[in-house]
Each structure stands twice: as structure tokens, then as C-alpha cells.
Amino acid sequence: MKIWVAVFVLLSMVPIGSLALLLTHGISGGRWGKDFAPVLVPAARAMPLLFLVFLPVVVFRPQIYDWSALKLPHDVYAYYLNPPFFDARTLVGLALWSAMAWGAPWRNPALAGIGLSVHFVLMMFLPADWVLTLAPGSVSAGFGMGFGIEQMFAALALVAVLAPQEAGRSTRDLAGLVVSTLLGVVYFMYMAFLITWYGNVPEKIHWYVVRAGTGWPSVMLAAFLIGAVVPFLAVLSPAVRREPRLLRLVGLLALFGIVLHAIWLILPGDVHAG
């Protein structure tokens, strides 16, 4: 049943990441926002469709989440990890994101700043709800921030695949943003793994123990190589930064790596383990 969470998480990444990029551009400005808008705006405005994608998670929640296995204080179950509040948090988040996607606050710097602040608050809670409560243990207090950067990375990868680019400034801007978000993902996600695993932090190590067998390390390695190492090395080349067709290939590799990473995060393990 975890597959429903994986589908929801994967399909949510591009719309939410696109909205975050549009809000960021609303504050920072720059020509890249106009160049990438033909992909980012329609992607962000697909947000209401996520209500339908979240429905199977609500229906199968008892088979997906066993919060009693997390061994948290009773107050956490009573006031935070209870089914109505869990559903409400995601539904309210999707409603706020949808309202921003269709209200276009990025057209006004002040409204974009407010919207980005709301987005940051949502990212502090919702990714942890969806992913970290699947099994005992956690990975990092910065998981939500890293997840949000990965969503932006996914949106930029889609821009690389779909945007009608011409060689020149727009491709260089795209390559620079891809590198920036990729480094953010690596720092928050993969460095959390290295620190926790090699530091043997007892309260967090279970998260990785259940991902250490039956081929899951190979999935993570493939996600890292295909979705991070190869795109990073590729965009360092001036020839790739100038050539839209090569950037499209980089975008496809990045998206495939993101899919593998989400599978590695969500599907392994048993909530009753440990």
C-alpha cells in the first residue's frame, strides 16, 4: 500500500517545486522566470489534481501508517498523529498551494514573499508527515527543507525536458539553477545519510537499517549516480550548458534519479520492524 504514498509524493514534486520557483522569482526577479514560465505556470496550476492523487492515501491509511510502531509519546498520537488531523494538514496545504498557484502572487514581490513564507511553513511539516511517519526513526531535522529543494530540482528538470529553449542565456541560467538546487539536495539529503549512518546515531539509525538489505543500497547508489553525479558533471561542461538537447538529457536523468530516490525513501521496510 506504500505505493500510493510514493505515487502521491512523486506527482506532487513538480507542481509544488514549480510554485516555489515562481514565488522565488517573484522576489528575486531575473529573466529566467519569464523564460521558464511556459513550463512552471501550467505545472504549478496542476496542483488541484493532487487532491485526487491523495485520496488513495486517505482510503488506505490504516494499511500504510502504523503510528503506534513509532514509539512516540502519547500526546503526539493524541494531538498530532491522529487520522483526522493528518488528513486535514495535507488537505489544507494542498488548498493553500492551489490558491497560490492560481492566484499568481509571484507577480507582486510583497505577495510572493508572503507566499514563500507560507510555503516554508508547510514544508516544515508535510513532507515529514508523508514520509518520515512511515517507519520508526527519522533522517534529519532539515528533511522538509531538503525535500523542498528536491521538488524545485524536479521542476527545473522538467523545464530542461520541455522548455522550447535556444542556445544562449536561458540555457546557461537553467544549468546554473540546476546545479544550485542539486547541491542543496545533496547537502540536505545525502549528507544526512552519511552523518547518521557513519555516526551510528541510535535513535535514527533504524531508518537506514531497513534500507540496507534486499537491493535497496543499490537503488540509493543508482539514484545518487544517475540523479546527482552525472547531471552535476554534465552541466559543468560549457558544451552541455549551451546545447538544449543535452540539457534535455540531463533533465531526464535527473527525473529518473528523483524517482529512484523517492522509491528508496518510501517503499522499503516494515512499520512493525524494530
C-alpha positions in Angstrom: 0.0 0.0 0.0 3.0 2.3 0.4 3.0 2.6 -3.4 0.1 5.1 -3.1 2.3 7.4 -0.9 5.1 7.0 -3.5 2.8 8.0 -6.3 1.5 10.9 -4.4 4.9 12.2 -3.4 6.3 11.8 -6.9 3.4 13.5 -8.6 3.4 16.3 -6.1 7.1 17.2 -6.6 6.9 19.1 -9.9 3.7 21.2 -9.1 5.0 22.2 -5.6 8.5 22.8 -6.9 7.3 24.9 -9.8 5.3 27.1 -7.4 8.3 27.5 -5.1 10.4 28.6 -8.1 7.7 31.1 -9.3 7.5 32.6 -5.8 11.3 32.8 -5.5 11.4 34.6 -8.9 8.7 37.0 -7.7 11.1 38.1 -5.0 14.5 37.9 -6.8 13.5 38.8 -10.3 15.6 37.9 -13.3 14.9 36.9 -16.9 14.9 33.2 -16.1 11.4 33.4 -14.6 9.9 34.6 -17.9 11.9 32.1 -19.8 10.7 29.1 -17.8 7.1 30.3 -17.1 5.6 28.4 -20.0 6.5 25.2 -18.1 6.4 26.3 -14.5 3.0 28.0 -14.5 1.0 25.2 -16.0 2.8 22.7 -13.8 2.0 24.7 -10.7 -1.6 25.1 -11.7 -1.9 21.3 -11.9 -1.9 21.4 -8.1 -5.6 20.8 -7.6 -5.2 17.4 -9.3 -3.2 16.3 -6.2 -6.4 16.2 -4.2 -7.4 13.2 -6.3 -4.0 11.6 -6.0 -4.1 12.0 -2.2 -7.4 10.2 -2.0 -6.0 6.6 -2.1 -3.6 7.6 0.8 -6.6 8.6 2.9 -8.5 5.4 2.0 -5.7 3.0 2.6 -4.1 5.0 5.5 -4.7 2.2 8.1 -2.7 -0.2 5.9 0.0 2.4 5.2 0.7 4.0 8.5 1.1 2.2 11.8 2.0 5.2 14.1 2.0 3.0 17.2 5.2 1.4 15.9 7.0 4.8 16.1 7.1 4.6 20.0 6.4 8.3 20.4 4.9 10.0 23.5 1.1 9.6 23.9 0.5 13.3 23.4 1.9 13.1 19.9 -0.6 10.4 18.9 -3.5 12.3 20.6 -2.8 15.7 19.3 -0.7 15.4 16.1 -0.6 11.9 14.6 -4.3 11.2 14.5 -6.1 10.4 11.2 -8.3 13.5 11.0 -5.5 15.9 11.7 -3.1 14.1 9.4 -5.6 14.3 6.5 -6.5 18.0 7.4 -2.9 19.1 7.3 -2.3 17.8 3.8 -5.7 19.0 2.5 -5.2 22.5 3.9 -1.6 22.5 2.5 -2.9 21.5 -1.0 -5.6 24.1 -0.8 -3.1 26.9 0.1 -0.7 25.8 -2.6 -3.6 25.6 -5.2 -4.8 29.1 -4.2 -1.3 30.5 -4.7 -0.8 28.6 -8.0 -4.0 30.1 -9.4 -3.8 33.5 -7.6 -0.3 34.2 -9.1 1.2 36.0 -6.1 4.6 35.9 -7.8 3.5 38.9 -9.8 3.9 41.1 -6.7 7.1 40.9 -4.7 5.4 41.5 -1.4 2.8 38.8 -2.1 5.5 36.5 -3.3 7.3 36.9 0.0 4.2 36.1 2.0 3.5 33.1 -0.3 7.0 31.8 0.1 6.8 32.1 3.9 3.6 30.1 3.8 5.3 27.6 1.6 8.3 27.2 4.0 5.9 26.6 7.0 4.1 23.9 5.0 7.3 22.2 4.0 8.4 22.1 7.7 5.5 19.7 8.4 4.0 18.0 5.4 7.0 16.0 3.9 7.7 14.6 7.3 4.0 13.6 7.6 4.1 11.8 4.3 7.5 10.1 4.5 9.0 10.1 8.0 6.0 8.7 9.8 6.0 5.6 7.6 8.5 3.9 9.9 10.4 4.3 13.2 13.3 6.7 13.2 13.9 9.8 11.2 16.7 11.2 9.0 17.2 14.9 9.7 15.5 17.9 11.2 16.2 19.5 7.8 14.3 16.9 5.9 11.5 19.3 4.9 13.9 21.8 3.5 15.9 19.2 1.6 12.6 17.8 0.2 11.5 21.2 -0.9 14.8 21.8 -2.7 14.4 18.4 -4.4 10.9 19.5 -5.6 12.5 22.6 -7.1 15.2 20.4 -8.7 12.4 18.2 -10.2 10.6 21.3 -11.6 13.9 22.5 -13.2 14.5 19.1 -14.7 11.1 19.2 -16.3 11.9 22.7 -17.6 15.1 21.2 -19.2 13.0 18.5 -20.8 10.0 20.5 -22.1 11.0 24.2 -22.4 11.5 25.4 -26.0 15.0 26.7 -25.3 17.5 28.1 -27.7 21.2 28.0 -27.1 22.3 31.1 -25.1 21.5 32.8 -21.9 18.4 30.8 -21.0 20.2 27.5 -21.1 23.1 28.9 -19.0 20.6 30.2 -16.5 18.9 26.8 -16.4 22.2 25.0 -15.9 23.1 27.3 -13.1 19.8 26.8 -11.3 20.0 23.0 -11.8 23.5 23.0 -10.2 22.3 25.2 -7.2 19.3 23.0 -6.4 21.2 19.8 -6.9 23.9 20.8 -4.4 21.1 21.7 -2.0 19.6 18.3 -2.4 22.9 16.5 -1.9 23.7 18.6 1.2 20.3 18.0 3.0 19.5 14.5 1.8 22.7 12.6 1.2 24.8 14.3 3.8 22.1 13.4 6.4 22.5 9.8 5.4 26.3 9.9 5.7 26.3 11.7 9.1 23.6 9.4 10.6 24.9 6.1 9.2 28.6 6.6 9.9 27.9 8.4 13.2 25.7 5.5 14.2 23.1 7.7 15.9 21.0 5.1 17.7 17.6 6.9 17.6 17.9 7.5 13.8 19.8 4.5 12.5 16.8 2.2 12.1 15.6 4.3 9.2 18.7 3.2 7.3 18.9 -0.3 8.7 15.7 -1.3 6.9 17.2 0.1 3.7 20.4 -1.8 4.0 19.2 -5.1 2.5 17.5 -6.8 -0.4 19.0 -4.5 -3.0 18.0 -1.1 -1.5 21.6 0.2 -1.2 21.9 -0.4 -5.0 18.7 1.7 -5.5 20.2 4.6 -3.5 23.5 4.3 -5.3 21.8 4.4 -8.7 19.7 7.4 -7.6 22.8 9.2 -6.5 24.8 8.4 -9.6 22.0 8.9 -12.2 20.2 11.8 -10.5 23.1 13.7 -8.9 26.6 12.8 -10.1 26.0 12.5 -13.8 23.8 15.7 -14.1 26.3 17.7 -11.9 29.3 16.6 -14.0 27.4 17.2 -17.2 26.4 20.8 -16.5 29.9 21.7 -15.7 30.7 21.3 -19.4 30.2 24.5 -21.4 29.0 22.4 -24.3 26.2 21.0 -22.3 25.2 24.4 -20.9 25.0 25.7 -24.5 23.1 22.8 -26.0 19.3 22.4 -25.3 19.3 18.8 -26.5 22.0 17.8 -24.0 20.2 19.7 -21.2 17.1 17.7 -22.0 19.0 14.5 -21.5 20.3 15.9 -18.2 16.7 16.7 -17.2 15.6 13.2 -18.0 18.4 11.7 -15.9 17.6 14.0 -13.0 13.9 13.0 -13.1 14.8 9.3 -13.2 17.2 9.8 -10.2 14.4 11.6 -8.3 12.0 8.7 -8.9 14.6 6.2 -7.6 15.3 8.4 -4.5 11.5 8.6 -3.7 11.2 4.8 -4.1 14.2 4.4 -1.7 12.7 6.7 0.8 9.2 5.3 0.9 8.9 1.6 -0.2 11.5 -0.3 2.0 10.9 -1.7 5.4 8.0 -2.7 7.6 6.4 -0.3 10.1 6.4 -3.2 12.6 10.2 -3.7 12.3 12.5 -2.8 15.2 
